Structure formats: C-alpha cells, structure tokens
Amino acid sequence: MSITDVISLFTLCVPLVLSVTGAAVRICSKLEKISAALENMVSRTECLALRESCPALAGRGKRRQRSNAAASASPAAAARRRKSIARD
C-alpha cells in the first residue's frame, strides 16, 4: 500500500468519523434532556392530588360541555345549514 493510498483513505475516513461522532453527541444530549424531563414529570395520581389541594382551583367548577342541541342552535351551525340547502 503506497503512501498516496493511505492519505486518500485517511481523507475519506476522517470526515466520516467526525460526522458520526457529531451525530452521536447530538443524540446523547437530546437523550439527556429527555431523561431530565421524565425525571421531573409527576404521575397522574400526583397531578390529581396537586389539583385537589390547589387553593386557586378550589372555587372553580368543572367545565360544562355544550349539548348537541345548543351546538346546533349556534349562528355558525345555522349558516352551514343555509349553505347546504339546495337552491332552485
């Protein structure tokens, strides 16, 4: 193997090694961030307990959903019905 072959092989391998190393470093840093976020998460039961003990949320009632009848009586629903009626 001549010196030119060694140099050409070296010039091909160095950028490849650098790009793979850079990608591995980026992946590891993202995995560390995900791991830290997962450590800081609370479970569903802990979240419910915190909500129940929160004084700011104590006076609020649960959100009420609109019934289908109330939703169909809205002005937007009426406009959609008018547009869908076939015109003569």
GIHUSUL-V827535 format. One record per helix or strand of 2 or more residues. SS is the DSSP state (@ for helix, = for strand). FROM is the first residue (numbers start at 1). LEN is the number of residues. If there is no record, write none. Layout:
{{SS | FROM | LEN} {SS | FROM | LEN}}
This chain:
{{@ | 3 | 38} {@ | 44 | 10} {@ | 68 | 5} {@ | 75 | 10}}
